[in-house]
């Protein structure tokens, strides 16, 4: 089954907790703090794989979670790092934020990993909090929570040549004739419901990828006949082969078919309408087809188009078409820089949240909400079961200006304050002291 769009949820592993411990060894008085750090959690990584051509694996499982880091130990021993979770996707997969629709990454380079959810770092053990004035610190950090993201994966096939045209004009027959692809072929409209890829080999070290795009109809750019989903698969092709049925059996005007498909390309994307088109007048083996093909070829050539007369079923005229496509691709290679050189490839690394950026809102009487990824992370990593850790967090919130903002909004001792997933009672500096 071909699946080209899915929504999934990913969560990276949280860091392990740091621990509070002290050396207990004979002949080592006042051994000092020896709590180890928690291990780093596992990242969620997307890995483009050229062997995959569908997103079907994500249809049946939509939630993915990387491994959590292990907690630290005594004697300054750090916890084990969590294992990364690698999700293999087809080359050409675009990654969007499911909530905002923002493009996060365009995965066009095979084997190049992309971290889509960064792991939480491990919390520090109490060995890090010793000072000349606090030699027995009872403070350790919790592990940083992992990142959670809702994503939409959209596959756009990567092919050199795209076959376009009305339904049942012979696109599937042609790709089966020139490659090892074996699409379903029959004599009725809409046989092809999914794109097919085939590798066309010209010589031992020369080949290109051809995509058979399901037939387009009037209104395809608006979604008619799933046309908008099919059109996006030719956005990355470098050449288009426009196949026209000249058998005379369809009852349609070939010239009108040609113009109708090009209108759909132009309405969907101006970029598509600007791609080089090679015209293949197909089914010339049928009796009477030459009488239709010859004047049509002359009319199209007068428009400056390269035209081939072929029979995809018998192979007549196919070899010159294929070799011409190979030569044209070589010419385009020499003229057009790779996507990576033009800056068209989008790769956006999730940024580290700014810790000092926050907002304070009054949700209701005696209820306040503090928003900010950095602040939420700081609170989540604080061990609120430790009185020393609570005092340290209170001082940090004061330095950042959070307490002052709460006071300006009318917060009083005992009011509820929620930061991230943690809710606690507001207390002024005097109350804490």
C-alpha positions in Angstrom: 0.0 0.0 0.0 1.3 3.4 -0.9 0.9 6.0 1.9 2.3 9.5 1.3 1.0 11.5 4.3 0.7 10.6 8.0 0.6 12.3 11.4 2.7 10.9 14.3 3.8 12.0 17.8 7.4 11.6 19.0 8.9 12.1 22.4 12.6 12.1 23.2 13.9 10.4 26.3 14.1 12.4 29.5 17.4 12.7 31.3 18.1 10.6 34.3 18.0 12.2 37.8 21.1 13.3 39.6 21.4 11.8 43.2 22.4 13.0 46.6 25.2 10.9 48.1 28.2 11.3 50.4 31.4 9.3 50.6 31.4 6.8 53.4 34.9 5.3 53.5 37.1 4.3 56.4 40.0 6.7 57.1 38.3 9.4 54.9 36.7 11.8 57.3 34.4 14.4 55.7 34.4 12.6 52.4 32.1 15.2 50.8 29.3 14.9 48.2 29.6 12.1 45.7 26.2 12.0 44.0 26.5 11.1 40.3 24.8 12.7 37.3 21.9 11.2 35.5 22.4 9.9 31.9 21.2 11.8 28.8 18.0 10.6 27.3 17.7 9.3 23.7 17.1 11.5 20.7 14.4 10.8 18.2 16.1 10.8 14.8 14.7 10.7 11.3 16.9 8.7 8.9 16.2 9.0 5.1 16.3 5.6 3.5 16.5 5.2 -0.3 15.0 1.7 -0.1 11.7 3.0 1.2 9.0 4.5 -1.1 6.0 4.8 1.3 5.1 6.0 4.8 2.9 2.9 5.4 4.9 1.9 8.5 3.6 5.0 10.3 0.0 4.2 9.5 -0.3 1.5 12.1 1.9 3.0 14.9 1.8 6.7 15.5 3.4 7.2 18.9 7.2 6.9 19.3 9.2 7.4 22.4 13.0 7.2 22.9 14.6 5.6 26.0 15.0 7.5 29.2 18.5 8.1 30.7 19.3 6.2 33.9 19.7 7.9 37.3 23.1 8.6 38.7 24.7 6.6 41.4 27.0 6.9 44.4 30.7 7.4 44.2 30.3 10.0 41.4 29.0 7.4 39.0 26.9 8.8 36.1 23.8 7.0 34.8 23.7 5.3 31.5 22.6 7.3 28.5 19.3 6.4 26.9 19.3 4.8 23.4 18.4 7.0 20.4 15.3 6.1 18.5 15.9 6.1 14.7 12.8 6.3 12.5 13.5 5.4 8.8 11.6 7.4 6.3 11.7 7.6 2.4 14.1 10.0 0.8 12.0 13.1 -0.1 10.0 13.2 3.1 9.0 16.6 4.3 8.4 17.1 8.1 5.8 19.7 9.3 4.7 20.7 12.7 1.2 19.3 12.9 -0.1 22.2 14.9 1.3 25.2 13.1 1.9 23.7 9.6 5.5 25.0 9.8 8.0 23.1 7.6 10.7 21.7 9.9 12.9 19.7 7.6 13.1 18.5 4.0 14.9 15.1 4.0 16.4 14.8 0.5 19.9 13.4 1.3 19.9 9.6 1.8 21.5 8.4 5.1 21.8 11.9 6.6 20.2 11.8 10.1 18.0 14.6 11.4 17.3 15.0 15.1 13.6 15.9 15.3 13.2 15.7 19.1 16.2 16.5 21.2 16.8 14.4 24.3 16.7 15.8 27.9 20.1 16.1 29.6 20.8 14.3 32.8 20.3 16.1 36.1 23.4 17.0 38.1 24.2 15.1 41.3 25.1 16.9 44.5 28.8 16.8 43.8 28.3 19.9 41.6 26.7 22.0 44.3 29.5 22.0 46.9 30.9 25.4 47.8 33.2 26.7 50.5 30.1 27.7 52.5 27.9 24.7 51.6 30.2 21.6 51.9 27.4 19.1 52.4 24.8 20.1 49.7 21.5 18.2 49.7 20.6 19.4 46.2 20.4 17.3 43.0 18.7 18.0 39.8 15.9 16.0 38.2 16.6 15.0 34.6 15.4 17.4 31.9 12.1 16.3 30.3 12.2 15.0 26.7 10.8 17.0 23.8 7.3 16.1 22.6 6.3 17.0 19.0 3.3 16.3 16.9 4.4 15.9 13.3 3.0 15.6 9.8 5.1 13.6 7.4 4.5 14.3 3.7 6.3 12.3 1.0 7.2 13.9 -2.3 8.8 11.4 -4.6 12.3 12.1 -5.9 12.4 11.3 -9.6 14.3 12.6 -12.6 11.4 12.2 -15.1 7.7 12.4 -14.4 5.1 10.9 -16.7 1.9 13.0 -16.9 -1.3 12.9 -18.9 -5.0 12.0 -18.8 -6.0 8.6 -17.3 -5.4 5.5 -19.4 -3.1 7.1 -21.9 -0.3 4.5 -21.3 1.9 5.9 -18.5 2.0 2.6 -16.6 2.6 0.7 -19.8 5.6 2.9 -20.6 7.2 2.6 -17.2 6.7 -1.2 -17.3 8.3 -1.2 -20.8 11.5 0.7 -19.9 12.1 -0.4 -16.2 11.6 -3.3 -13.8 8.5 -1.5 -12.3 5.3 -3.6 -12.6 2.4 -1.4 -12.0 -1.2 -2.6 -12.4 -2.3 -2.1 -16.0 -5.8 -2.5 -17.5 -8.0 -0.9 -20.1 -10.1 1.3 -17.9 -9.7 4.8 -16.4 -8.0 5.3 -13.1 -6.1 2.0 -13.2 -3.2 3.7 -11.4 -4.2 5.0 -8.0 -0.7 5.5 -6.6 2.6 6.8 -8.1 5.1 4.2 -9.3 8.9 4.5 -9.5 11.1 2.8 -12.0 14.8 2.9 -12.7 15.6 3.3 -16.4 19.0 1.9 -17.3 20.6 3.3 -20.5 24.1 1.9 -20.1 26.1 0.1 -17.4 26.8 3.3 -15.5 24.0 5.5 -16.7 20.4 5.5 -15.5 17.6 7.7 -14.2 14.5 7.4 -12.1 11.1 7.7 -13.8 7.8 8.3 -11.9 4.4 7.2 -13.3 2.0 9.9 -11.9 -1.7 8.8 -11.8 -3.8 10.4 -14.5 -4.9 14.0 -14.1 -8.4 15.3 -14.9 -10.1 18.7 -15.0 -10.0 20.3 -11.5 -7.0 18.2 -10.4 -5.4 21.2 -8.8 -8.4 21.5 -6.4 -8.3 17.9 -5.5 -10.6 16.3 -8.1 -9.6 12.7 -8.5 -7.0 13.1 -5.8 -5.2 15.3 -8.3 -3.6 17.7 -5.8 -2.0 14.7 -4.0 -0.7 13.4 -7.3 0.6 16.8 -8.5 2.9 17.2 -5.5 4.8 14.1 -6.5 6.0 15.8 -9.7 7.2 19.0 -8.0 10.7 17.6 -7.7 11.1 16.1 -11.2 13.4 17.8 -13.6 11.7 16.7 -16.8 8.1 15.9 -17.7 7.0 13.4 -20.4 3.5 14.4 -21.4 1.8 11.3 -22.9 -1.1 11.8 -25.2 -3.4 9.0 -26.5 -3.7 9.3 -30.3 -5.6 6.0 -30.8 -8.9 7.8 -31.4 -10.7 5.5 -29.0 -11.2 8.0 -26.2 -13.5 10.3 -28.0 -11.6 13.3 -26.7 -9.6 15.9 -28.6 -5.8 15.2 -28.1 -5.0 18.9 -28.3 -7.6 19.8 -25.7 -6.3 17.1 -23.5 -2.8 18.5 -23.7 -4.0 22.0 -22.9 -6.2 20.8 -20.1 -3.4 19.0 -18.3 -1.1 22.0 -18.7 -3.8 24.3 -17.2 -3.9 22.1 -14.1 -0.1 22.2 -13.8 -0.1 26.0 -14.0 -3.0 26.4 -11.5 -1.3 24.1 -9.0 2.2 25.6 -9.3 3.8 28.0 -11.7 7.0 26.1 -11.2 5.5 22.9 -12.6 4.3 24.7 -15.7 7.8 25.9 -16.3 9.4 22.4 -16.4 10.7 21.2 -19.7 8.1 18.9 -21.4 8.8 16.2 -23.9 5.7 15.0 -25.8 5.0 11.3 -26.4 2.1 10.6 -28.8 1.3 7.0 -27.7 -0.6 4.1 -29.2 0.6 4.7 -32.8 0.4 0.9 -33.3 -3.4 1.2 -33.4 -5.0 1.4 -36.9 -5.7 5.0 -37.9 -3.5 6.5 -35.1 -0.9 7.9 -37.6 -3.6 10.1 -39.2 -4.2 11.7 -35.8 -0.6 11.8 -34.7 1.1 13.4 -37.7 -0.8 16.7 -37.7 -0.8 16.8 -33.9 3.0 16.4 -33.9 3.4 19.2 -36.4 1.2 21.5 -34.3 3.1 20.8 -31.1 6.4 21.2 -32.8 5.3 24.6 -34.0 4.9 25.5 -30.3 8.6 24.7 -29.8 8.0 21.2 -28.2 10.0 18.0 -28.8 7.6 15.3 -30.0 8.1 11.5 -30.2 5.7 9.0 -31.7 5.7 5.8 -29.7 3.8 2.6 -28.8 4.4 1.8 -25.2 2.8 -1.6 -25.7 5.0 -2.8 -28.5 8.1 -0.7 -27.8 8.1 1.2 -31.1 9.8 4.5 -30.8 10.5 4.1 -27.1 14.3 3.7 -27.3 14.9 7.1 -29.0 12.7 8.8 -26.4 14.5 7.2 -23.5 18.0 8.1 -24.9 16.8 11.7 -25.6 15.6 11.9 -21.9 19.0 10.7 -20.7 20.9 13.3 -22.8 18.5 16.1 -21.7 19.1 15.2 -18.0 22.8 15.4 -18.6 22.3 18.9 -20.1 20.2 20.0 -17.1 22.9 18.6 -14.7 25.4 20.9 -16.3 23.2 23.9 -16.1 21.4 23.6 -12.8 23.3 23.4 -9.4 22.3 20.8 -6.9 19.5 21.7 -4.5 22.0 21.9 -1.6 24.0 24.6 -3.5 21.0 26.7 -4.1 19.9 26.8 -0.5 16.5 25.3 -1.5 16.9 22.3 0.9 15.2 23.2 4.2 16.8 21.8 7.3 15.8 23.6 10.5 17.4 22.4 13.7 15.1 22.8 16.7 16.5 25.7 18.7 17.3 25.8 22.4 14.6 27.7 24.2 15.6 31.1 25.6 15.5 30.6 29.4 14.9 34.2 30.2 11.8 34.5 28.0 8.6 34.1 29.9 5.0 35.4 30.3 3.0 35.6 33.5 -0.8 35.5 33.2 -3.6 35.7 35.8 -5.8 32.8 35.0 -8.4 33.4 37.7 -8.7 34.8 41.2 -5.7 33.5 43.2 -4.5 31.5 40.1 -1.5 32.5 38.0 0.3 30.8 35.0 3.9 31.3 34.1 4.7 30.4 30.4 8.1 29.9 29.0 10.0 26.7 27.9 13.2 27.7 29.7 11.3 28.5 32.9 9.3 25.3 32.7 12.5 23.2 32.2 14.2 24.8 35.2 11.2 24.0 37.4 10.9 20.5 36.1 14.6 19.8 36.9 14.3 21.0 40.4 13.8 18.4 43.1 10.9 20.0 45.0 11.2 17.4 47.8 14.4 19.0 48.9 14.1 22.2 51.0 17.5 23.4 49.8 16.5 22.8 46.2 13.2 24.7 46.7 15.1 27.7 48.2 17.6 27.6 45.2 14.7 27.6 42.7 13.0 30.5 44.6 16.2 32.6 44.3 16.5 31.8 40.6 12.9 32.8 39.9 13.6 36.0 41.8 16.7 36.8 39.7 14.8 36.1 36.5 12.1 38.6 37.5 9.3 36.0 37.7 8.4 36.8 41.3 8.4 40.5 40.7 6.0 40.0 37.8 3.7 37.9 39.9 3.8 40.5 42.6 2.8 43.2 40.1 -0.2 41.2 39.0 -1.4 40.9 42.6 -0.1 37.5 43.7 -0.3 36.9 47.4 1.1 34.2 49.7 -0.8 31.0 49.2 -2.0 31.8 45.7 -1.7 29.0 43.1 1.1 29.3 40.5 1.5 26.9 37.7 4.8 26.6 35.7 4.7 23.8 33.1 3.3 20.7 34.7 4.2 21.8 38.2 1.7 23.7 40.5 2.7 25.2 43.8 1.8 28.0 46.3 3.2 31.4 45.8 5.5 32.7 48.7 7.2 36.0 49.0 10.9 36.2 49.9 10.1 37.0 53.5 7.9 34.0 53.7 10.6 31.7 52.3 13.2 33.1 54.7 
